[in-house]
Amino acid sequence: MTQDDYRRALDSASREYEELGARRRAIDQRLAELGQTIGMLMRLLGLTPTVPLGLTDAVRMVVRGAGVPMSPTEVRDRLRSIGFDVSKYSNELAAVHTILKRLNQAGELRFVPRTGGKHQYVWGRMAIPVALTKDVVTAMYDNLRDQEAARATEAPPDPPASGRRRRARRAESTRRSPR
């Protein structure tokens, strides 16, 4: 294969990767919306879920479905609106804050600082694929050549000590240490 064949294959794979990432984000968004709709309809019908949702999963669902940055208060209010029972926590807002901070530390959410101390969080789990255009690939290739050239001009590492020297050092160190 020639360089041009590799570049065409790379362009094709990059386009497909971007398309699949966009589809995945759309599916995740729709799943979160449906989860909230189901929770709301179950609450309106007076039904209780057969699989209880934990606070962490409920917060994930709410923030993912929102699509916009949310404050901890907004998350708590949205949890209430979909029928999640936050009253079982002695301090509802503190519990939500804790979950948001943990999800942020895990990389699932992104912290959005705001003025006035009213910070927000936004769903940030999905990485946005980067288009590898021809100029980006060229820059990457040039960088690779620069790295290879730098390695070629580096001094070779010092050779390891011979076996005799190591044995002599070992014998000397055992003579010095008391037993």
N, C-alpha and C positions, 0 to 999 in steps of 0.2 A: 504494500500500500504506500501511496505517496503522502506527502505532507498535506496536499489539498484534500485527499480522501479523509484523512484524520480530522481536518478542520470542518469538513462538511458533516462528518459523523458527530463531532462535538457540537456544532450548531444545532443539529437535529435533536440530539439528546438534551441540550439546554432548553430548547423550545418546549419539548415534551415535559421536562421537569417543571417548567414554569406553569404550563397548562394544568398539570396534575396538582400542583400546589394551590392554584386558584380554585380548582374544583374541591379540593380538600377543605379549604377555608370556607367555601360556600356550604358544604355539607355540614361542617362543624357548627356554623352559624345557624343553619336550619334545625339541626338536632337540639341545640340549646333553646331555640324559640319554641320548638314542639314540647320540650321538657317543661318549660314554663307554662305553656298552654294546658298541658295535661294536668299539672299541679293545680292550676287555677280552676279547671273544670271539675276536678275531683273535689276540691274544697266547696265549690258551689253545689255539688250534688251530695255533699255530706259524706263522702267516701274517704276511707283512710287507705293509704298505699300499702300494698302487701309487702313491699320491700322498703323499709323506712330509709329515708335519705339522711345521711350524716351531715353535720354542719359544713364540713370541708367540701363535700361534693355539692351541696346546695350553693355555697358561695361560688364555687367554680362555675356552676351552671348559670347563675345570675350574672356574673361578670362577663362570661363568655357570650351570653346572649344579648347583653346590653349593646355591645359594639362601640360604646363611647366610654371615656373614663368615668369612674364612679367613686364617690366618697364613701367612707365606711357607713355613714348614716344612710346614704341612698341604698347601699347594699342591704342593710338591716331592714329598711322599709320595703324593698323589693322582695326580700325573703318572706316578710309578713304577707305581702300581697299575693304571693303564689301559694300561701297556705302552710309555709314551714313554721312550726311552733318554736319560736325563739324565746317564749316565756319560760321555758324550762331552765334557762340560764340565769343565774343570779344577776349578772350584769351583761345584758345582751350585746351592747355596743363593744364592751371589752372583749367578748368572745369573738365578735366579727373582726375587730382590729387584730387580734392574735392570729386568726386564720389568714387574713390578708397579708400580714407580715411574713408568715411562714410560706405562703404561696409565692410571695415576692422573692424571698431568699432561695426558694427552689427553682426560680426562673420561670414559673408559670404565669406570673403577673409582672407588670412593669409599674414601678412607682412613678407617679406624675406629680412633681412638686408644684404647688400653687402658692400665690401670695396670700398672706393672712393665715397661714397654717392650715388651710383647708386642702390637704393633699388628697389625691385620687389615685386609683389603680385602674389599669386597663389590661385586658387579656393579652398576653404576650408570648404564649407558648409556641405558636407557629412561626418559624423563621421565614422571612420573606426571601424567596429565591432571587439570586442575582443573575442578571442576563450576562452571559459571557460573550460579549460582542467581539468582533475581530480585533479591535484595538486593545481590549482587555487581555485577550489571549496572546497578542503580540507582546504586550508589556510583561505578561507572566513568563513568556518564552525568553525574552531579553533578560529578565531577572534571573532565570535559571542559568543562562549563559554567564552572567556576571558572577554568580555563586560558584560555578565550576571553575572560572578563571581565578577566583580568589583562593579556592582550595588548591589549585595547581601551583600557586606562588607561596603557599605556606611552607614553613620549615617542617621537615619530617619529625615525628615525635622521637624522644630519646629512647634508645633501645633498652629493653628491660635488663636488669642486672643479671649477670651470669649465675649459674647454679652455685659455683664456688663461693661467690660473694654472699649470696643469700644464706648458705649454710654457715659461713663464718660469722655473719651477723647473728644468726639464730644461736649458735654456740656461745658467742660472747654474751648475749642477753641472758641465757640460762645460767652462765657462770656468775653473773652479777646478782641475780635474784635469789634471795634466801628461800630455802625449802622448808 
